[in-house]
Amino acid sequence: MNVTGTLINLYHVCKREMWLHANNIRMEHTSDVVTEGKLVHETSYPNRAARYEEIRIGGSVIDFYDPHEKVIHEIKKSESKEEAYIWQVKYYLYLFEQEGIEGVVGLLEYPLLRETVRVELEENDRESLRNMEDEIRKIIGYEICPPVLSKGKCGKCSYYEFCYSGEEE
């Protein structure tokens, strides 16, 4: 299976969700948080689709890429800037580099916070990403999914009911 930017993101958030996602057990359609994120993505920059291209690379889909400026735009609804998002964009940069496209930078955009974070691929990141790819392939190849995290971290997760449905309150 191809490692994707989404799996890199989930690797930093929850290995269980990563395993479930990779093994085609999807719950995003049940999540208001995911729906809100899609709405923010679709409405924050309405003219983007006409100016930038959607790129499929290495199993990942990058929604907005400006080929003239060599900039990846990644939009996040979150009200917190998470390391997982930075690694996701670094992975996209790594994929472009693997295809021989040099000098690409990423912009993580948080429209609700009105902030933008520039992301670049640094020398040590390449080895870290290769190690993440290996670890992700190993984890998603397990026959049994990883254990749940502590319940407090999972309240808004689209897999919450799936993970905790058998527990008593």
N, C-alpha and C positions, 0 to 999 in steps of 0.2 A: 504494500500500500504506500502511496505517496504521502509524505509528510506535507502538511499545508500550513499556511499562516495561522489558520484557526486552531490547528492542533498545537502549534508553538504557543499561542496565547493560552489555551486551556492547560497546557503543561505547567504553566506558572500559576494557574488559578486552582485547578482541581484535576488530579490524575484520573479520578473516577469519571467525571464528566468527559474528559478527553477520551477515555476508553469507550464509553457509551457512544459518543459522537462518531468515533472512528469505526465502530461496529454497527453503524446505522440504526442506533436506538436514539431517535430524535424526539425531543419534547418542546422545542422552541415554539411550535405552533400553539402551545398552551400558555405561553408567557406574555403577560402584559408588558413586562420590562423589555422583552425582545421586540414586541410590536411598537413600543414607544421609541426604541432605538432605530427601527426602520423608518419611522415617521420623521425623526430628527434627520436621518441620513437623506431622505428624499426631499425634505423641505428646506433644509438649511442653505443649500447652494443650488437653487433650481436651474441655473443656466449651465451647470457643469457638464451635464450629459452631452450638450451640444459642442462643448469646447474640448473635452478630454475624452480619452478612450478607456474602455474596459479592457484589461489585459488578462489573459489566462497564461500562467507560467508555472511550470512544475506542479501542477495540480491545484494551485492557488488561483483565486480570482481577485484581481486588484480593481476596485471599482473606478477609481479616477487616476489616470496617469497622463501627465503632460509630457509628450515626447519631445517637444521643442525645448523646454526648460529642464527636462529629465527630473521631474518631481512626481513622487507618489503622494497622493492625498488620501489619508485614512481618517474618516470621521467617526468620532465616538460620542455617545450620548452621556456617558458616565460623568458624574460630578466629582470623581476622583481620578487623578492621573495615575494609572497603574503601570508598573514595570512590565506586566504582561503585554500591554499595548506596544510598548517600546520594542520588545523582542519580536513581536509580530511584524512590525515595520522593518526591523533589522533583517528579519528573515526574507522579506520581499526584496530588500536591497541585495541580499546574498544571492537570491535566485536570479536577479538581473545580472549580477556579476558572473554567475555560472554560465549565463548565456552570452557572455562577452560584451555586455552593455555596461560600460564604466561611467563613473561620475554621477550616478543617480543618488538623490537625497530623498528623504521622506519628511512629510509634514503631518504630524498628528494634530487633528483639529477637534477642539472641544467647543462647539457652537454655544452650548448652554452656559459655559464658563467664559466665553469670548476670549479663548486662549489658543495659541498654536505652539507646538513644541517641534523643533527641528530634530530629525533623527538621522544620524550618519552611521555607517558601518566602520567600526574601528578594527584594528589589526587583531586583537585578542578575541573579537566577536566571532570570527570565522571558525575558530577551533571550538568555541562554546556552542555555536550553532550545530556543528558536526556532531558534537557530543550529545546535544539535545535530540537531534534526529535519531541517533542510535538508541538512546534511552526511550524515546517515543515509540519507535518500532518494536522494541522489546516489550514495553508495557502493553501496547495495543494488541500484541500477539498472544498475551496471556489468555487462557480459556476462561478465567474468572475475573470479573472486574475488580479493581482496587476498592478498598474499604471507604466508607463515607467519612467525610470530614466532621469536625464538631458542628453540631446543629446550628449554632449561632452564626456561623459564616455563610450558611446556605439559604437563609430566609427568602431571598429574592431569586434564587436559581430556578430555572425552568424544570430542573430535574428534582426539585424538592419533594414533591409528592411521590415520585418514583422511588427515591432513596429512603424516605421515612414513612411510607404507607403502612408498614407492619408494626410501627412503634405505638405504644400507648402514651397518651399525654400525661 
